[in-house]
């Protein structure tokens, strides 16, 4: 069976790229189609993509393409329609919500077309987005110009949503968005969570700091974690790099002496941080799923999460974390104080995370593909 995987662009390593990586593990001979492939931006994660058969679009020829992702949205329908995938029997699209026409490639009538949807484009439907549009004049201009064709882009996205044979959603939250915006049903297959082998979990009494971080973007709202820990004079470690004109410098302006910024780190370094943390603070706004919350649980660490979006499917208050109800510093401060008075079992957190393992993801994807392929 000839397999192609389609991803919007490969420039960073986040939750969507982890799913793509696991799909590549299931189908190691698959060709990877994407708009641009920028391994120089991947930092310590670059080696993960070595040996892949990546086939970028004509946009790969454009100078400074790494800074033009937002602009590419204006020409994406042409770019994806130039992708000829007629030689493949199975095409799995990883739709991250960056482009509205990612399913618009040419395919064989007999091919099975599955869209694994992380979310419909957040910028089209009023969800908080990563980009800080007021960061400079160019972004402000693009923001204003972008509002003009937004109506037509939503129409394009709707038409794009009719092209897959099947939708798979990364959460019930996203399945609901697919139903609302595309009028399509979706099967939910949760993303794969890395469950490392750990000889001994660190007892909660030996954990001395809070942790937050990942892709430092506006919709992740890490400023709430920084401000809350500064207000409470609690030690907080922040990892990750900025995204969309927002990042470390913005956070440093509101950080006190107890906040430490670590920059981008390796997976190994991240696991050490996770297993030594009292809790991971997850203030993300309307999270699509929240893979990192479960990854943290796999290290025996509870989370303090904003009660919204896909997080409601992964965090059980009092079991593997606590919620705060409003995206405000005061609400988070109250949640941290409640967390400090509570008791959590690292083993219980880890057992919860195991329900979302890579083995479970691989099995469910293989079973789903086998089931729908029989219908062809």
C-alpha positions as a Markdown table, in Angstrom:
| # | Residue | x | y | z |
|---|---|---|---|---|
| 1 | Unk | 0.0 | 0.0 | 0.0 |
| 2 | Unk | 1.4 | 3.4 | -1.1 |
| 3 | Unk | 1.0 | 6.0 | 1.7 |
| 4 | Unk | 1.4 | 9.7 | 1.7 |
| 5 | Unk | 1.2 | 12.0 | 4.8 |
| 6 | Unk | 0.4 | 15.7 | 4.4 |
| 7 | Unk | 1.3 | 18.3 | 7.0 |
| 8 | Unk | 0.9 | 22.1 | 6.8 |
| 9 | Unk | 4.6 | 23.0 | 7.3 |
| 10 | Unk | 7.5 | 21.6 | 9.2 |
| 11 | Unk | 9.2 | 24.4 | 11.1 |
| 12 | Unk | 8.7 | 23.6 | 14.8 |
| 13 | Unk | 8.2 | 20.6 | 17.0 |
| 14 | Unk | 4.9 | 20.7 | 18.9 |
| 15 | Unk | 2.0 | 18.4 | 19.5 |
| 16 | Unk | 1.0 | 18.2 | 15.8 |
| 17 | Unk | 4.5 | 17.3 | 14.8 |
| 18 | Unk | 4.5 | 14.5 | 17.5 |
| 19 | Unk | 1.4 | 13.1 | 15.9 |
| 20 | Unk | 3.0 | 13.3 | 12.4 |
| 21 | Unk | 6.1 | 11.6 | 13.8 |
| 22 | Unk | 4.0 | 8.7 | 15.2 |
| 23 | Unk | 2.1 | 8.4 | 11.9 |
| 24 | Unk | 5.5 | 8.1 | 10.2 |
| 25 | Unk | 6.4 | 5.4 | 12.7 |
| 26 | Unk | 3.3 | 3.5 | 11.6 |
| 27 | Unk | 4.1 | 4.1 | 7.9 |
| 28 | Unk | 7.9 | 4.5 | 7.8 |
| 29 | Unk | 8.0 | 4.4 | 3.9 |
| 30 | Unk | 5.4 | 7.1 | 3.5 |
| 31 | Unk | 6.2 | 10.3 | 1.6 |
| 32 | Unk | 5.7 | 13.5 | 3.5 |
| 33 | Unk | 4.1 | 16.4 | 1.6 |
| 34 | Unk | 4.2 | 19.9 | 3.1 |
| 35 | Unk | 4.4 | 23.5 | 2.1 |
| 36 | Unk | 7.9 | 24.2 | 3.5 |
| 37 | Unk | 10.4 | 22.1 | 5.3 |
| 38 | Unk | 12.7 | 24.2 | 7.6 |
| 39 | Unk | 14.9 | 21.9 | 9.7 |
| 40 | Unk | 17.1 | 24.8 | 10.6 |
| 41 | Unk | 14.3 | 26.1 | 12.8 |
| 42 | Unk | 13.9 | 22.8 | 14.7 |
| 43 | Unk | 16.8 | 23.2 | 17.1 |
| 44 | Unk | 17.4 | 20.0 | 19.2 |
| 45 | Unk | 14.5 | 18.2 | 17.4 |
| 46 | Unk | 16.1 | 18.4 | 14.0 |
| 47 | Unk | 17.4 | 14.8 | 14.1 |
| 48 | Unk | 13.9 | 13.5 | 14.5 |
| 49 | Unk | 13.2 | 14.2 | 10.8 |
| 50 | Unk | 16.5 | 12.9 | 9.4 |
| 51 | Unk | 15.9 | 10.2 | 6.7 |
| 52 | Unk | 12.3 | 11.2 | 6.1 |
| 53 | Unk | 11.2 | 11.5 | 2.5 |
| 54 | Unk | 9.9 | 15.0 | 2.7 |
| 55 | Unk | 8.5 | 16.6 | -0.5 |
| 56 | Unk | 8.0 | 20.4 | 0.0 |
| 57 | Unk | 5.9 | 22.5 | -2.3 |
| 58 | Unk | 7.1 | 25.2 | -4.7 |
| 59 | Unk | 7.1 | 27.6 | -1.6 |
| 60 | Unk | 10.4 | 26.0 | -0.6 |
| 61 | Unk | 12.1 | 28.1 | -3.3 |
| 62 | Unk | 11.0 | 31.4 | -1.8 |
| 63 | Unk | 13.7 | 33.3 | 0.2 |
| 64 | Unk | 12.9 | 34.1 | 3.8 |
| 65 | Unk | 10.0 | 31.6 | 3.7 |
| 66 | Unk | 10.3 | 31.0 | 7.4 |
| 67 | Unk | 8.9 | 34.5 | 8.1 |
| 68 | Unk | 6.2 | 34.3 | 5.5 |
| 69 | Unk | 3.9 | 31.5 | 6.8 |
| 70 | Unk | 1.0 | 33.9 | 7.5 |
| 71 | Unk | 1.3 | 35.4 | 4.0 |
| 72 | Unk | 1.2 | 31.9 | 2.4 |
| 73 | Unk | -2.5 | 31.7 | 3.6 |
| 74 | Unk | -3.4 | 34.0 | 0.7 |
| 75 | Unk | -2.0 | 31.7 | -1.9 |
| 76 | Unk | -2.4 | 28.3 | -0.3 |
| 77 | Unk | -5.3 | 27.1 | -2.5 |
| 78 | Unk | -3.0 | 27.2 | -5.5 |
| 79 | Unk | -0.2 | 25.5 | -3.6 |
| 80 | Unk | -2.1 | 22.5 | -2.4 |
| 81 | Unk | -3.9 | 22.0 | -5.7 |
| 82 | Unk | -0.5 | 21.7 | -7.4 |
| 83 | Unk | 0.2 | 18.6 | -5.2 |
| 84 | Unk | -0.3 | 15.5 | -7.3 |
| 85 | Unk | -0.9 | 12.5 | -5.0 |
| 86 | Unk | -2.6 | 10.2 | -7.5 |
| 87 | Unk | -0.1 | 7.4 | -7.1 |
| 88 | Unk | -1.0 | 6.8 | -3.4 |
| 89 | Unk | -3.6 | 4.3 | -2.0 |
| 90 | Unk | -3.8 | 6.0 | 1.4 |
| 91 | Unk | -3.4 | 9.7 | 2.2 |
| 92 | Unk | -3.5 | 10.9 | 5.8 |
| 93 | Unk | -3.7 | 14.7 | 6.3 |
| 94 | Unk | -2.5 | 16.2 | 9.5 |
| 95 | Unk | -4.6 | 19.4 | 9.6 |
| 96 | Unk | -3.2 | 21.7 | 12.2 |
| 97 | Unk | -5.4 | 24.7 | 11.6 |
| 98 | Unk | -2.9 | 26.8 | 9.8 |
| 99 | Unk | -4.2 | 26.4 | 6.3 |
| 100 | Unk | -7.8 | 26.3 | 5.0 |
| 101 | Unk | -7.1 | 24.3 | 1.8 |
| 102 | Unk | -4.8 | 21.5 | 3.0 |
| 103 | Unk | -7.1 | 18.7 | 1.7 |
| 104 | Unk | -7.3 | 20.2 | -1.8 |
| 105 | Unk | -4.5 | 18.2 | -3.5 |
| 106 | Unk | -5.1 | 15.9 | -6.5 |
| 107 | Unk | -5.8 | 12.3 | -5.6 |
| 108 | Unk | -6.8 | 9.0 | -7.2 |
| 109 | Unk | -10.6 | 8.3 | -7.1 |
| 110 | Unk | -9.8 | 4.9 | -5.5 |
| 111 | Unk | -7.6 | 6.3 | -2.7 |
| 112 | Unk | -8.6 | 6.5 | 0.9 |
| 113 | Unk | -8.4 | 10.1 | 2.2 |
| 114 | Unk | -8.3 | 10.6 | 6.0 |
| 115 | Unk | -8.0 | 13.9 | 7.7 |
| 116 | Unk | -6.6 | 13.8 | 11.2 |
| 117 | Unk | -7.7 | 17.2 | 12.4 |
| 118 | Unk | -6.0 | 18.9 | 15.3 |
| 119 | Unk | -8.5 | 21.8 | 14.9 |
| 120 | Unk | -10.2 | 23.8 | 12.1 |
| 121 | Unk | -8.2 | 27.1 | 11.6 |
| 122 | Unk | -8.5 | 28.9 | 14.9 |
| 123 | Unk | -8.0 | 32.3 | 13.2 |
| 124 | Unk | -11.1 | 31.8 | 11.1 |
| 125 | Unk | -13.5 | 31.0 | 13.9 |
| 126 | Unk | -12.7 | 33.4 | 16.7 |
| 127 | Unk | -10.5 | 31.1 | 18.8 |
| 128 | Unk | -7.4 | 32.6 | 20.5 |
| 129 | Unk | -4.4 | 32.4 | 18.2 |
| 130 | Unk | -0.6 | 32.3 | 18.6 |
| 131 | Unk | 0.3 | 35.4 | 16.6 |
| 132 | Unk | 0.8 | 38.7 | 18.3 |
| 133 | Unk | -0.6 | 40.9 | 15.6 |
| 134 | Unk | 0.3 | 44.2 | 17.2 |
| 135 | Unk | 4.0 | 43.4 | 17.5 |
| 136 | Unk | 5.1 | 45.4 | 14.5 |
| 137 | Unk | 3.8 | 47.4 | 11.6 |
| 138 | Unk | 3.9 | 44.6 | 9.0 |
| 139 | Unk | 1.9 | 42.3 | 11.2 |
| 140 | Unk | -0.7 | 45.0 | 11.8 |
| 141 | Unk | -1.0 | 45.6 | 8.1 |
| 142 | Unk | -1.4 | 41.8 | 7.5 |
| 143 | Unk | -4.0 | 41.6 | 10.2 |
| 144 | Unk | -6.1 | 44.4 | 8.6 |
| 145 | Unk | -5.7 | 42.9 | 5.1 |
| 146 | Unk | -6.5 | 39.5 | 6.4 |
| 147 | Unk | -9.9 | 40.6 | 7.7 |
| 148 | Unk | -11.0 | 41.5 | 4.2 |
| 149 | Unk | -10.9 | 38.0 | 2.7 |
| 150 | Unk | -11.8 | 36.2 | 5.9 |
| 151 | Unk | -15.3 | 35.4 | 4.8 |
| 152 | Unk | -14.1 | 33.8 | 1.6 |
| 153 | Unk | -11.4 | 31.9 | 3.5 |
| 154 | Unk | -14.1 | 30.4 | 5.7 |
| 155 | Unk | -15.9 | 29.3 | 2.5 |
| 156 | Unk | -12.7 | 27.7 | 1.3 |
| 157 | Unk | -12.2 | 25.9 | 4.6 |
| 158 | Unk | -15.8 | 24.6 | 4.5 |
| 159 | Unk | -15.3 | 23.2 | 1.0 |
| 160 | Unk | -11.9 | 21.8 | 2.1 |
| 161 | Unk | -13.8 | 20.0 | 4.9 |
| 162 | Unk | -16.0 | 18.2 | 2.4 |
| 163 | Unk | -13.0 | 16.5 | 0.6 |
| 164 | Unk | -11.8 | 13.9 | 3.0 |
| 165 | Unk | -13.5 | 10.5 | 3.0 |
| 166 | Unk | -13.2 | 10.4 | 6.8 |
| 167 | Unk | -12.4 | 12.7 | 9.6 |
| 168 | Unk | -10.5 | 11.8 | 12.8 |
| 169 | Unk | -10.4 | 14.3 | 15.6 |
| 170 | Unk | -7.8 | 14.6 | 18.3 |
| 171 | Unk | -10.4 | 15.2 | 20.9 |
| 172 | Unk | -14.2 | 15.4 | 21.4 |
| 173 | Unk | -13.7 | 19.2 | 21.6 |
| 174 | Unk | -12.3 | 19.3 | 18.1 |
| 175 | Unk | -14.9 | 16.7 | 16.9 |
| 176 | Unk | -17.5 | 19.3 | 18.0 |
| 177 | Unk | -15.8 | 22.0 | 16.0 |
| 178 | Unk | -15.7 | 19.7 | 12.9 |
| 179 | Unk | -19.4 | 19.1 | 13.3 |
| 180 | Unk | -20.1 | 22.8 | 13.8 |
| 181 | Unk | -18.0 | 24.2 | 10.9 |
| 182 | Unk | -17.9 | 21.4 | 8.3 |
| 183 | Unk | -21.2 | 19.5 | 9.1 |
| 184 | Unk | -19.1 | 16.3 | 9.3 |
| 185 | Unk | -18.9 | 13.5 | 11.8 |
| 186 | Unk | -15.5 | 12.6 | 13.2 |
| 187 | Unk | -14.1 | 9.6 | 15.0 |
| 188 | Unk | -12.0 | 10.6 | 18.1 |
| 189 | Unk | -8.5 | 9.1 | 18.4 |
| 190 | Unk | -6.5 | 10.8 | 21.0 |
| 191 | Unk | -2.9 | 11.8 | 20.2 |
| 192 | Unk | 0.0 | 9.6 | 21.3 |
| 193 | Unk | 1.6 | 10.4 | 24.6 |
| 194 | Unk | 5.2 | 9.4 | 25.3 |
| 195 | Unk | 5.3 | 7.2 | 28.5 |
| 196 | Unk | 9.0 | 6.9 | 29.5 |
| 197 | Unk | 10.4 | 4.1 | 31.5 |
| 198 | Unk | 10.9 | 5.4 | 35.1 |
| 199 | Unk | 12.5 | 3.3 | 37.8 |
| 200 | Unk | 11.3 | 5.4 | 40.6 |
| 201 | Unk | 9.0 | 8.5 | 40.7 |
| 202 | Unk | 10.1 | 11.5 | 42.7 |
| 203 | Unk | 7.9 | 11.9 | 45.9 |
| 204 | Unk | 5.8 | 15.1 | 45.9 |
| 205 | Unk | 7.6 | 16.2 | 49.1 |
| 206 | Unk | 10.9 | 16.3 | 47.3 |
| 207 | Unk | 9.7 | 18.6 | 44.5 |
| 208 | Unk | 10.6 | 22.2 | 44.9 |
| 209 | Unk | 9.5 | 24.2 | 41.8 |
| 210 | Unk | 6.6 | 24.8 | 39.4 |
| 211 | Unk | 7.0 | 24.3 | 35.7 |
| 212 | Unk | 5.5 | 25.9 | 32.6 |
| 213 | Unk | 6.4 | 26.3 | 28.9 |
| 214 | Unk | 6.4 | 24.8 | 25.5 |
| 215 | Unk | 5.7 | 26.9 | 22.4 |
| 216 | Unk | 5.6 | 30.4 | 23.9 |
| 217 | Unk | 2.7 | 31.9 | 22.1 |
| 218 | Unk | -0.1 | 34.2 | 23.1 |
| 219 | Unk | -2.9 | 31.7 | 23.1 |
| 220 | Unk | -0.9 | 29.5 | 25.6 |
| 221 | Unk | -1.2 | 32.4 | 28.1 |
| 222 | Unk | 2.1 | 31.6 | 29.9 |
| 223 | Unk | 2.1 | 35.2 | 31.2 |
| 224 | Unk | -0.6 | 34.1 | 33.7 |
| 225 | Unk | 1.8 | 31.5 | 35.1 |
| 226 | Unk | 4.7 | 33.9 | 35.3 |
| 227 | Unk | 2.6 | 36.7 | 37.0 |
| 228 | Unk | 0.9 | 34.3 | 39.4 |
| 229 | Unk | 4.2 | 32.7 | 40.6 |
| 230 | Unk | 5.8 | 36.1 | 40.8 |
| 231 | Unk | 2.9 | 37.3 | 43.0 |
| 232 | Unk | 3.2 | 34.3 | 45.3 |
| 233 | Unk | 7.0 | 34.4 | 45.3 |
| 234 | Unk | 7.1 | 30.8 | 44.1 |
| 235 | Unk | 9.9 | 29.2 | 42.1 |
| 236 | Unk | 8.9 | 28.7 | 38.4 |
| 237 | Unk | 10.9 | 27.3 | 35.5 |
| 238 | Unk | 9.8 | 28.3 | 32.0 |
| 239 | Unk | 11.1 | 26.4 | 28.9 |
| 240 | Unk | 10.6 | 27.0 | 25.2 |
| 241 | Unk | 11.1 | 29.7 | 22.6 |
| 242 | Unk | 8.8 | 32.5 | 21.3 |
| 243 | Unk | 6.4 | 32.2 | 18.5 |
| 244 | Unk | 4.4 | 34.7 | 16.4 |
| 245 | Unk | 6.2 | 37.8 | 17.7 |
| 246 | Unk | 5.7 | 36.8 | 21.3 |
| 247 | Unk | 8.0 | 35.1 | 23.7 |
| 248 | Unk | 10.6 | 35.2 | 26.4 |
| 249 | Unk | 11.2 | 39.0 | 26.3 |
| 250 | Unk | 7.5 | 39.7 | 26.9 |
| 251 | Unk | 7.5 | 37.3 | 29.8 |
| 252 | Unk | 10.6 | 38.6 | 31.4 |
| 253 | Unk | 9.0 | 42.0 | 31.7 |
| 254 | Unk | 6.5 | 40.7 | 34.2 |
| 255 | Unk | 8.7 | 38.1 | 35.9 |
| 256 | Unk | 10.1 | 38.3 | 39.4 |
| 257 | Unk | 13.3 | 36.9 | 40.8 |
| 258 | Unk | 11.8 | 33.5 | 41.4 |
| 259 | Unk | 11.2 | 32.9 | 37.7 |
| 260 | Unk | 13.9 | 31.2 | 35.6 |
| 261 | Unk | 13.9 | 31.0 | 31.8 |
| 262 | Unk | 15.5 | 28.0 | 30.3 |
| 263 | Unk | 15.1 | 28.5 | 26.6 |
| 264 | Unk | 14.5 | 25.6 | 24.2 |
| 265 | Unk | 15.4 | 22.3 | 25.6 |
| 266 | Unk | 15.8 | 18.6 | 24.5 |
| 267 | Unk | 13.3 | 15.9 | 25.3 |
| 268 | Unk | 15.7 | 14.4 | 27.8 |
| 269 | Unk | 16.1 | 17.8 | 29.6 |
| 270 | Unk | 12.3 | 18.2 | 29.6 |
| 271 | Unk | 11.8 | 14.9 | 31.3 |
| 272 | Unk | 14.2 | 15.8 | 34.1 |
| 273 | Unk | 12.3 | 19.0 | 34.6 |
| 274 | Unk | 8.9 | 17.3 | 34.6 |
| 275 | Unk | 9.9 | 14.7 | 37.2 |
| 276 | Unk | 11.3 | 17.3 | 39.6 |
| 277 | Unk | 8.3 | 19.7 | 39.4 |
| 278 | Unk | 5.6 | 20.1 | 41.9 |
| 279 | Unk | 3.1 | 20.8 | 39.1 |
| 280 | Unk | 3.0 | 22.0 | 35.5 |
| 281 | Unk | 0.9 | 25.2 | 35.0 |
| 282 | Unk | -1.2 | 25.0 | 31.9 |
| 283 | Unk | -3.0 | 28.3 | 31.3 |
| 284 | Unk | -3.7 | 27.7 | 27.5 |
| 285 | Unk | -6.9 | 29.3 | 26.2 |
| 286 | Unk | -9.4 | 26.9 | 24.6 |
| 287 | Unk | -6.8 | 24.1 | 24.2 |
| 288 | Unk | -7.5 | 21.7 | 21.3 |
| 289 | Unk | -6.4 | 18.7 | 23.3 |
| 290 | Unk | -3.3 | 19.4 | 25.5 |
| 291 | Unk | -0.7 | 16.7 | 24.9 |
| 292 | Unk | 1.8 | 18.2 | 27.2 |
| 293 | Unk | -0.5 | 17.9 | 30.2 |
| 294 | Unk | -0.6 | 14.2 | 29.8 |
| 295 | Unk | 3.1 | 14.0 | 29.1 |
| 296 | Unk | 3.6 | 15.7 | 32.4 |
| 297 | Unk | 1.3 | 13.2 | 34.1 |
| 298 | Unk | 3.4 | 10.4 | 32.7 |
| 299 | Unk | 6.3 | 11.8 | 34.7 |
| 300 | Unk | 4.2 | 11.6 | 37.9 |
| 301 | Unk | 3.5 | 15.3 | 37.9 |
| 302 | Unk | 0.0 | 16.9 | 38.3 |
| 303 | Unk | -1.1 | 19.9 | 36.3 |
| 304 | Unk | -2.8 | 23.2 | 37.2 |
| 305 | Unk | -5.0 | 23.9 | 34.1 |
| 306 | Unk | -7.4 | 26.5 | 32.8 |
| 307 | Unk | -10.8 | 24.8 | 32.6 |
| 308 | Unk | -11.6 | 25.0 | 28.9 |
| 309 | Unk | -11.4 | 23.1 | 25.6 |
| 310 | Unk | -9.8 | 19.7 | 25.3 |
| 311 | Unk | -8.2 | 19.9 | 28.7 |
| 312 | Unk | -11.6 | 18.9 | 30.1 |
| 313 | Unk | -11.0 | 15.4 | 28.6 |
| 314 | Unk | -7.6 | 14.9 | 30.1 |
| 315 | Unk | -7.6 | 16.5 | 33.5 |
| 316 | Unk | -9.6 | 15.1 | 36.4 |
| 317 | Unk | -9.8 | 17.7 | 39.2 |
| 318 | Unk | -8.2 | 16.2 | 42.4 |
| 319 | Unk | -6.8 | 13.1 | 40.6 |
| 320 | Unk | -4.1 | 14.3 | 38.1 |
| 321 | Unk | -4.5 | 18.1 | 38.6 |
| 322 | Unk | -6.6 | 21.0 | 39.6 |
| 323 | Unk | -8.5 | 23.6 | 37.5 |
| 324 | Unk | -8.8 | 27.3 | 37.6 |
| 325 | Unk | -12.0 | 28.8 | 36.2 |
| 326 | Unk | -11.0 | 32.2 | 34.7 |
| 327 | Unk | -8.0 | 33.2 | 32.5 |
| 328 | Unk | -6.8 | 35.6 | 35.1 |
| 329 | Unk | -3.9 | 35.9 | 37.5 |
| 330 | Unk | -6.2 | 36.0 | 40.6 |
| 331 | Unk | -8.0 | 32.8 | 39.5 |
| 332 | Unk | -4.7 | 31.0 | 38.9 |
| 333 | Unk | -3.4 | 32.2 | 42.3 |
| 334 | Unk | -6.4 | 30.7 | 44.0 |
| 335 | Unk | -5.8 | 27.4 | 42.2 |
| 336 | Unk | -2.2 | 27.3 | 43.2 |
| 337 | Unk | -3.1 | 27.9 | 46.8 |
| 338 | Unk | -5.6 | 25.1 | 46.6 |
| 339 | Unk | -3.0 | 22.8 | 45.0 |
| 340 | Unk | -0.6 | 23.6 | 47.8 |
| 341 | Unk | -3.2 | 22.3 | 50.3 |
| 342 | Unk | -4.0 | 19.2 | 48.3 |
| 343 | Unk | -2.3 | 15.8 | 48.1 |
| 344 | Unk | -1.4 | 14.1 | 44.8 |
| 345 | Unk | -0.1 | 10.6 | 44.1 |
| 346 | Unk | 2.6 | 10.6 | 41.3 |
| 347 | Unk | 1.8 | 7.0 | 40.5 |
| 348 | Unk | -1.9 | 7.8 | 40.0 |
| 349 | Unk | -1.0 | 10.6 | 37.6 |
| 350 | Unk | 1.2 | 8.3 | 35.6 |
| 351 | Unk | -1.4 | 5.5 | 35.4 |
| 352 | Unk | -3.9 | 8.1 | 34.1 |
| 353 | Unk | -1.4 | 9.1 | 31.3 |
| 354 | Unk | -0.9 | 5.5 | 30.2 |
| 355 | Unk | -4.5 | 5.5 | 28.9 |
| 356 | Unk | -3.2 | 7.8 | 26.1 |
| 357 | Unk | 0.0 | 5.9 | 25.1 |
| 358 | Unk | 1.6 | 5.6 | 21.7 |
| 359 | Unk | 0.7 | 1.9 | 21.6 |
| 360 | Unk | -3.0 | 2.8 | 22.0 |
| 361 | Unk | -2.7 | 5.4 | 19.2 |
| 362 | Unk | -0.9 | 3.1 | 16.8 |
| 363 | Unk | -3.5 | 0.3 | 17.4 |
| 364 | Unk | -6.5 | 2.7 | 16.9 |
| 365 | Unk | -5.1 | 4.3 | 13.8 |
| 366 | Unk | -4.2 | 0.9 | 12.2 |
| 367 | Unk | -7.7 | -0.5 | 13.1 |
| 368 | Unk | -9.5 | 2.5 | 11.7 |
| 369 | Unk | -7.5 | 2.5 | 8.5 |
| 370 | Unk | -8.1 | -1.3 | 8.0 |
| 371 | Unk | -11.8 | -0.7 | 8.6 |
| 372 | Unk | -12.3 | 2.1 | 6.1 |
| 373 | Unk | -10.0 | 0.5 | 3.5 |
| 374 | Unk | -12.4 | -2.5 | 3.4 |
| 375 | Unk | -15.1 | -0.2 | 2.2 |
| 376 | Unk | -13.2 | 0.7 | -0.9 |
